[in-house]
Amino acid sequence: MKRLFLASVFALISMTVFAQYEYRDSNRIGISIGVNQFTLNTNDFQTKAGTGWNVGLSMRGNFYDDWDMVYAIQFSENNFSVTTNSGFITEDTNYKLPSAQISLMWSYKIIENHLSFEFGPLVQVNGKLNVEKGKENNIITGTTLLAKDIADISTFNFYPVIGITAGVRHVRLSISYQYGINNMLGNLNNKNLGVDFKGNPGILNGNLILYL
């Protein structure tokens, strides 16, 4: 993830320098902050969506006629919970997932500088799941697995994304949804845990963007 961070920052700096050198009306740098709701869609155990946070940088530039292109990097903490058992007690065990995303979006300008419809691909690099302290040895309900057994998830996920960005020239609200095509739990199938894991993440993002 450190390599992705350095590469992303270098790419954004390069685009920033270019934009300043050859500035056009729609070439703007955006700073974003917001929240996300992360859902792990799986039939292998019971999960609940959780709320996390996002921070990021983006570059919006003219592409063709009513189209912009938006390149963005985003760093997030995603949260969700899994139903587990501790002795005779059933309780939710929380997981935190640090991640970094790189996206390239097409943006159709419905109303210039006010409303855009956006879609495109996104690649996410995942860190290791952090299990709630004190509950690492809880048993995942319906399985013989411990809560800590599912922490080593797949590193990469690919998401198609759709969203809407609305506001004024320098301040906009972006709402988007992304669904992971890759099996997020696929890495666990190499560990002989006795389960053929299948899980796809879905993330709803709401970000406030300040354009410089």
DRENMARBA-254364 format. One line per 4 residues: for each residue x, y, z negated of N, C-alpha, C. Coordinates in pm, whole numbers, plus 50000, padded with zeros to 5 digits. Atoms other than C-alpha are relative to their C-alpha. Last residue first. Layout:
BEGIN
X/Y/Z/X/Y/Z/X/Y/Z; ...
//
This chain:
BEGIN
49909/49885/50010/49092/52493/50588/49996/50084/50127; 49917/49981/49882/48790/52263/50588/50082/50127/49988; 49963/49858/49988/48652/52157/50249/50097/50012/50117; 49882/49967/49921/48478/51820/50264/50018/50150/50007
50002/49858/49972/48239/51688/49998/50131/50035/50070; 49884/49914/50021/48214/51312/50021/49970/50147/50029; 50047/49863/49995/47938/51054/49981/50114/50094/49964; 49915/49889/50041/48039/50699/50064/49924/50133/50009
50070/49875/49970/47831/50379/50078/50083/50114/49941; 49966/49880/50077/48051/50070/50087/49921/50119/50051; 50073/49888/49941/47962/49715/50188/50022/50122/49913; 50027/49876/50073/48202/49432/50118/49917/50098/50080
49980/49882/49915/48173/49087/50273/49966/50126/49923; 50051/49874/50054/48216/48768/50073/50035/50117/50091; 50040/49910/49891/48269/48402/50156/49941/50126/49937; 50048/49866/50030/48451/48157/49930/49965/50077/50127
49975/49933/49872/48476/47788/50009/49941/50140/49990; 50112/49922/49947/48498/47669/49648/50041/50060/50134; 50118/50084/49990/48716/47397/49491/49878/50071/50054; 50084/49977/50117/48982/47638/49368/49870/49920/50007
50058/50128/50044/49237/47501/49613/49918/50015/49872; 49953/50029/50135/49430/47831/49633/49938/49873/49941; 49870/50068/49991/49412/47887/50009/50050/49953/49865; 50022/50135/49949/49039/47965/49995/50129/49922/50018
50017/50094/50111/49111/48262/49769/49985/49856/50048; 49869/50034/50054/49252/48463/50059/49991/49898/49888; 49936/50107/49923/48912/48449/50228/50134/49957/49944; 49960/50105/50093/48742/48650/49955/50076/49887/50068
49917/49941/50105/48720/48971/50158/50053/49895/49903; 50034/50065/50125/48593/48777/50460/50095/50051/49891; 49915/50108/50050/48645/49023/50743/49947/49944/49869; 50016/50116/49913/48360/49224/50896/50080/49881/49948
49880/50075/49968/48339/49474/50611/49972/49876/50083; 50021/50141/50035/48039/49704/50625/50120/49920/50047; 49908/50091/49932/48075/50083/50619/49978/49858/49948; 50009/50138/50047/47820/50349/50534/50093/49914/50083
49971/50106/49905/47866/50723/50560/49983/49863/49935; 50055/50124/50053/47754/51049/50402/50022/49891/50105; 49995/50116/49912/47959/51363/50462/49944/49878/49927; 50027/50123/50072/47881/51698/50303/49996/49886/50100
50098/50096/49949/48035/52006/50461/49987/49880/49906; 50042/50090/50108/48214/52324/50365/49892/49907/50053; 49888/50037/50087/48422/52535/50606/49963/49906/49886; 49871/50014/49935/48189/52577/50905/50110/49945/49910
49958/49880/49928/47862/52507/50734/50142/49982/50047; 49961/49888/50083/47692/52187/50622/50028/50124/50082; 50085/49881/49988/47625/51840/50759/50050/50110/49907; 49933/49889/50068/47827/51524/50832/49918/50127/50024
50046/49866/49963/47638/51205/50917/50079/50102/49918; 50025/49898/50101/47766/50849/50909/49950/50130/50058; 50090/49899/49945/47843/50519/51076/49973/50103/49892; 50054/49895/50087/48141/50293/51007/49902/50087/50078
50066/49899/49917/48267/49963/51151/49928/50097/49907; 50137/49954/50016/48494/49806/50889/49955/50082/50121; 50038/49915/49887/48811/49597/50905/49852/50034/49987; 50138/50008/49956/48954/49458/50582/49977/50097/50115
50052/49911/49897/49312/49385/50483/49852/49974/50027; 49935/49868/50000/49473/49248/50166/49933/50098/50096; 49932/49972/49873/49246/48951/50100/50048/50145/50004; 50084/49996/49881/49160/48898/49733/50083/50028/50125
49907/49990/49887/49384/48790/49443/49922/49993/50131; 49938/49868/49991/49153/48868/49150/50084/50019/50126; 50038/49943/49870/48920/48570/49194/50068/50134/50026; 49967/50087/49888/49074/48350/48923/49971/50062/50136
49871/49963/49942/49076/48631/48663/50035/49918/50124; 50011/49869/49935/48704/48590/48590/50129/50039/50072; 49983/49889/50092/48757/48221/48518/49991/50131/50077; 49889/49908/49984/48617/47965/48758/50002/50104/49889
49905/50035/50107/48395/47671/48663/50120/50094/50001; 49876/50061/49953/48105/47812/48864/50081/49953/49878; 50028/50088/49888/47741/47916/48818/50121/49931/50056; 50126/50073/50008/47828/48215/48601/49975/49918/50126
50094/49944/49904/48193/48317/48627/49876/49912/50005; 50030/50092/49890/48364/48195/48310/49895/50063/50091; 50142/50032/49987/48515/48466/48092/49979/49906/50118; 50025/50144/50013/48892/48432/48064/49852/49965/49990
49930/50074/49895/48977/48779/48197/49968/49851/49998; 50097/50091/49938/48712/48941/47978/50063/49915/50110; 50071/50077/50100/48932/49123/47726/49901/49901/50057; 49919/50055/50109/49041/49380/47976/49912/49932/49896
50024/49930/50127/48811/49424/48276/50076/49931/49886; 50110/50055/50079/48966/49256/48579/49990/50075/49867; 49970/49987/50142/49180/49459/48820/49879/49956/49920; 50111/49969/50089/49142/49334/49176/50048/50006/49855
50051/50116/50071/49470/49343/49365/49887/50043/49909; 49912/50044/50106/49521/49626/49610/49942/49876/49936; 50043/50020/50138/49328/49649/49930/50116/49971/49907; 49899/50082/50066/49426/49799/50265/49963/49992/49852
49979/49980/50144/49126/49925/50461/50106/49903/49950; 49919/50108/50058/49101/49970/50837/50027/50033/49854; 49925/49967/50121/48821/50184/50983/50075/49875/49953; 49936/50108/50076/48651/50186/51320/50079/50052/49881
49868/50044/49958/48406/50444/51457/50056/49890/49912; 49985/50145/50006/48090/50642/51408/50140/49964/50047; 49865/50054/49985/47983/51000/51348/50001/49848/49990; 50016/50145/50020/47668/51208/51387/50133/49934/50033
49935/50095/49909/47732/51579/51342/49964/49857/49963; 50050/50136/50011/47547/51876/51192/50063/49910/50106; 50101/50022/50104/47652/52232/51111/49958/49854/49983; 49955/49956/50132/47962/52351/51301/49900/49974/49886
49861/49955/50014/47785/52307/51637/50028/50056/49861; 50004/49854/50013/47446/52139/51595/50143/50046/49969; 50142/49975/49977/47420/51779/51718/49973/50149/49994; 50048/49876/50061/47799/51761/51747/49855/50025/50039
50086/49929/49904/47886/51398/51823/49937/50120/49931; 50098/49913/50065/48180/51279/51613/49921/50077/50106; 50058/49913/49900/48394/50983/51718/49888/50080/49934; 50143/49991/49975/48584/50847/51420/49969/50090/50119
50003/49915/49882/48937/50721/51362/49856/50002/50050; 50113/50007/49907/48981/50576/51015/50020/50095/50117; 49968/49916/49884/49264/50488/50777/49885/49984/50100; 50068/50017/49872/49171/50356/50434/50056/50096/50104
49966/49889/49911/49353/50298/50105/49939/49971/50136; 49992/50022/49856/49224/50079/49824/50042/50127/50072; 49934/49885/49936/49221/50029/49447/50017/49972/50149; 49924/50029/49878/48963/49767/49344/50061/50129/50055
49959/49878/49930/48828/49774/48990/50087/49961/50118; 49879/50007/49918/48635/49478/48850/50025/50135/50063; 49974/49896/49901/48379/49473/48570/50134/49979/50071; 49857/49971/50003/48261/49161/48389/50031/50096/50114
49937/49957/49875/47888/49151/48326/50147/50029/49976; 49967/49859/49992/47763/48951/48029/50065/50030/50134; 49989/49961/49859/47602/48619/47945/50023/50151/50006; 50043/49864/49965/47673/48506/47586/50022/50024/50150
50143/50007/49968/47683/48138/47491/49945/50136/50043; 50068/50086/50096/48064/48125/47505/49854/49985/50042; 49901/50006/50106/48161/48418/47723/49937/49922/49885; 50038/50054/50131/47966/48374/48044/50120/50002/49906
49914/50102/50059/48002/48584/48358/49943/49953/49866; 50062/50060/50117/47794/48797/48597/50086/49884/49949; 50039/50139/49976/48024/48987/48831/49941/49945/49871; 49997/50092/50113/48072/49364/48840/49949/49863/50042
50117/50088/49997/48162/49627/49099/50012/49906/49881; 50040/50075/50119/48398/49921/49125/49879/49912/50028; 50130/50063/49984/48593/50084/49407/49970/49914/49878; 50015/50104/50101/48879/50326/49343/49858/49949/50013
50122/50023/50078/48955/50511/49659/50026/49905/49884; 49961/50088/50109/49224/50665/49876/49883/49991/49903; 50076/49989/50124/49121/50810/50210/50051/49898/49899; 49948/50096/50095/49303/50883/50533/49927/50023/49868
50006/49980/50145/49121/51052/50817/50074/49890/49926; 49906/50095/50057/49128/51112/51193/50005/50026/49850; 49963/49977/50140/48818/51282/51329/50092/49887/49955; 49937/50119/50056/48755/51319/51702/50044/50034/49859
49877/49983/50075/48505/51577/51824/50059/49862/49971; 49939/50104/50083/48241/51544/52095/50127/50051/49931; 50060/49996/50133/48004/51804/52241/50058/49896/49904; 50133/49939/50005/48223/51871/52547/49947/50006/49856
50057/49978/49867/48527/51645/52508/49858/50051/49984; 49972/50114/49914/48769/51587/52218/49948/50023/50141; 50081/50008/49877/48800/51890/51994/50040/49878/50081; 49955/49930/49881/48973/51816/51662/49906/49985/50118
50109/49997/49903/48894/51720/51303/50045/50082/50121; 49976/49904/49893/49191/51621/51087/49887/49987/50100; 50046/50031/49865/49130/51449/50755/50042/50110/50097; 49965/49893/49906/49259/51423/50401/49952/49958/50139
49941/50022/49870/49132/51210/50116/50031/50127/50076; 49929/49877/49965/48997/51151/49768/50065/49977/50136; 49920/49986/49879/48732/50894/49677/50075/50132/49999; 49966/49866/49951/48566/50777/49354/50087/49992/50125
49860/49963/50008/48384/50471/49218/50023/50138/50057; 49966/49867/49947/48029/50355/49146/50148/50031/49976; 49947/49903/50095/47936/49989/49100/50039/50128/50069; 49928/49886/49943/47722/49732/49281/50048/50093/49888
50075/49876/50007/47626/49413/49099/50087/50113/50054; 49926/49874/50009/47746/49062/49172/49903/50117/49987; 50088/49884/50009/47617/48708/49116/50082/50128/49981; 50029/49960/50137/47836/48426/49241/49918/50127/50002
49921/50087/50087/47917/48230/49557/49983/50032/49852; 50090/50097/50060/47638/48382/49766/50071/49910/49900; 49955/50138/50003/47839/48695/49848/49892/49912/49938; 50108/50088/49955/47786/49062/49935/50051/49857/50010
49940/50122/49946/48032/49268/49731/49888/49902/50031; 50076/50123/50018/47875/49611/49691/50077/49884/50062; 49941/50120/49940/48070/49934/49640/49915/49879/49965; 50068/50114/50062/47902/50268/49578/50044/49876/50075
50040/50112/49917/48131/50560/49655/49923/49899/49918; 50030/50123/50073/48200/50905/49519/49963/49891/50100; 50137/50049/50009/48354/51224/49650/49989/49872/49921; 50012/50064/50130/48654/51437/49733/49856/49953/49986
50127/50059/50044/48765/51558/50073/50011/49939/49860; 49969/50062/50129/49027/51796/50207/49869/49948/49942; 50101/50014/50104/48979/51876/50575/50055/49932/49875; 49959/50097/50102/49225/52011/50830/49893/49998/49891
49995/49957/50140/49073/52188/51127/50041/49885/49910; 49891/50076/50060/49097/52180/51505/50019/50045/49857; 50051/50116/50072/48752/52303/51613/50110/49914/49938; 50106/49968/50095/48846/52657/51709/49959/49880/49916
50127/49974/49932/49173/52565/51870/49893/50012/49893; 50126/49992/50075/49524/52586/51731/49882/50028/50093; 50093/49981/49888/49822/52470/51935/49859/50004/49945; 49927/49952/49884/50114/52500/51691/49906/50033/50115
49960/49863/50026/49898/52479/51382/50071/50061/50120; 50120/49917/50001/49727/52169/51517/50034/50146/49976; 50048/49984/49863/50058/52010/51609/49880/50094/50005; 49905/49914/49931/50201/52071/51262/49954/50028/50141
50017/49865/50054/49889/51926/51104/50091/50099/50070; 50120/49944/49938/49898/51622/51330/49976/50142/49954; 49970/49980/49859/50258/51551/51225/49881/50062/50072; 49913/49883/49992/50170/51602/50858/50031/50033/50146
50083/49882/50022/49878/51360/50897/50082/50128/50007; 50087/49978/49883/50096/51094/51055/49918/50126/49984; 49916/49954/49889/50363/51130/50785/49916/50031/50123; 49961/49862/50029/50100/51109/50509/50084/50056/50113
50118/49916/49982/49952/50797/50666/50033/50147/49977; 50027/49990/49856/50290/50627/50705/49882/50093/50026; 49895/49919/49938/50386/50707/50345/49974/50019/50149; 50011/49863/50049/50052/50580/50207/50102/50090/50070
50115/49939/49931/50059/50268/50425/49986/50145/49959; 49959/49976/49861/50409/50188/50300/49888/50066/50078; 49908/49885/50000/50298/50233/49938/50044/50034/50141; 50083/49880/50000/50000/50000/50000/50087/50126/50000
//
